[in-house]
Amino acid sequence: MTLRRNATMPIESAKALLRQAGLRCTAARVAVIQSLSESTTPMSSGEVSDDLAEYGFDKSTIYRSLTELDESGLAVRIELGESVRRYELLPVGQKESSTHPHFMCISCGKIICLTGFHVDLVADHGPDKLPVELTEVLLKGRCDTCC
């Protein structure tokens, strides 16, 4: 198994995550975890494929790996309303959903993880509890480059 050049997540750490989730440690899964761990924003399967192109993985293998990581709770699939599924690695011990909101620029399409921020929904009147489960928050606007 080839370690990605300049990988910030060691191969053994990626393997340990896969084992804890009950997944086999394939080269593609390890590489996908390393790719997601290095990204500061959620990545599409195409972006992960491009990032790993030099290693010869085909796009269907990358897509299957992302789906398996999502299903196992190691990563989360984020739907940002642009008909592109994006994925981000979840922090160790966190399951099923991202805890931070995301920002999408309506002009250039840039996606920004708003880590260190949270959104509180407070009822103006009526019940204090949302009648639904909130799984992700997406804020849309214009980034500083497009303003």
C-alpha positions in Angstrom: 0.0 0.0 0.0 1.5 3.3 -1.1 1.4 6.2 1.4 0.3 9.4 -0.2 3.1 12.0 -0.6 2.8 14.7 2.1 -0.2 13.0 3.7 -1.1 14.7 7.0 -2.9 11.6 8.3 -0.6 8.7 8.7 -1.5 5.5 7.0 -1.8 3.6 10.3 -4.3 6.2 11.6 -6.4 5.8 8.5 -6.3 2.0 8.9 -7.3 2.2 12.5 -10.4 4.3 11.6 -11.4 1.7 9.0 -10.9 -1.2 11.4 -12.9 0.5 14.1 -15.7 1.0 11.6 -15.5 -2.7 10.6 -14.2 -2.0 7.1 -11.4 -3.7 5.3 -8.2 -1.6 4.9 -8.0 -1.3 1.1 -5.6 1.1 -0.6 -8.5 3.1 -2.0 -10.3 3.6 1.3 -7.1 4.6 3.0 -6.3 7.1 0.3 -9.8 8.5 0.3 -9.6 9.0 4.1 -6.3 10.7 3.7 -7.7 13.0 1.0 -10.7 14.0 3.0 -8.6 14.6 6.1 -6.4 17.1 4.2 -9.3 19.1 2.8 -10.7 22.2 4.5 -14.0 21.9 2.7 -16.4 19.1 1.8 -15.2 17.3 -1.4 -17.2 15.9 -4.3 -16.3 12.4 -5.6 -14.8 14.1 -8.7 -12.6 16.3 -6.5 -11.4 13.2 -4.5 -10.8 11.4 -7.8 -8.8 14.3 -9.2 -6.8 14.4 -5.9 -6.0 10.7 -6.1 -5.6 10.5 -9.9 -1.8 9.8 -9.7 -2.5 6.6 -7.8 -4.6 5.0 -10.6 -7.9 4.5 -8.7 -10.9 4.6 -11.0 -13.8 6.9 -10.3 -16.2 4.1 -9.5 -13.8 2.8 -6.8 -13.5 6.3 -5.3 -17.3 6.7 -5.4 -17.9 3.3 -3.7 -15.3 4.1 -1.1 -17.0 7.4 -0.3 -20.4 5.7 0.0 -19.0 3.1 2.3 -17.3 5.7 4.5 -20.6 7.5 4.7 -22.6 4.4 5.5 -20.1 3.4 8.2 -20.2 6.8 9.9 -16.6 7.7 9.2 -17.6 10.4 6.7 -20.8 12.3 6.1 -22.5 13.1 2.7 -23.6 16.7 2.5 -26.3 17.8 0.1 -25.8 21.6 -0.6 -28.6 22.0 -3.1 -26.3 22.1 -6.1 -26.9 18.5 -7.3 -23.4 17.5 -6.2 -22.9 15.2 -3.3 -20.0 16.3 -1.1 -18.2 14.4 1.6 -16.3 15.3 4.7 -14.5 13.2 7.3 -16.2 13.2 10.7 -14.1 13.8 13.8 -13.3 10.6 15.7 -16.2 9.5 17.8 -18.8 11.7 16.1 -21.5 9.9 14.1 -23.9 10.7 11.3 -23.9 14.4 10.8 -21.6 17.4 10.6 -21.7 19.7 13.7 -20.7 22.9 11.9 -22.7 24.9 9.3 -21.4 25.4 5.8 -21.4 28.5 3.6 -21.9 28.5 -0.2 -21.2 31.5 -2.3 -24.1 32.1 -4.7 -21.8 33.8 -7.2 -18.7 31.6 -7.5 -19.9 28.4 -5.8 -17.1 28.3 -3.2 -17.9 26.1 -0.2 -16.6 27.1 3.3 -16.8 25.0 6.4 -17.8 27.3 9.3 -15.9 25.4 12.0 -15.9 27.2 15.3 -19.5 28.5 14.6 -22.9 27.2 15.5 -26.4 28.2 14.7 -29.1 28.5 17.4 -32.7 28.4 16.2 -34.9 30.2 18.7 -38.7 30.2 18.4 -40.3 33.7 18.1 -43.4 32.2 19.8 -45.0 28.8 20.2 -43.2 25.6 21.0 -39.6 25.8 22.1 -38.7 22.6 20.2 -38.3 22.1 16.5 -40.8 19.6 15.1 -38.0 18.1 13.0 -34.5 16.7 13.3 -32.0 19.3 12.0 -29.1 17.5 10.3 -27.2 20.3 8.6 -27.2 24.0 8.2 -26.3 25.7 4.9 -25.9 29.5 4.7 -25.9 31.1 1.3 -24.6 34.5 0.3 -21.6 36.1 -1.4 -18.0 35.4 -0.3 -15.6 38.2 0.4 -14.1 37.8 -3.1 -17.5 38.2 -4.8 -18.8 41.1 -2.7 
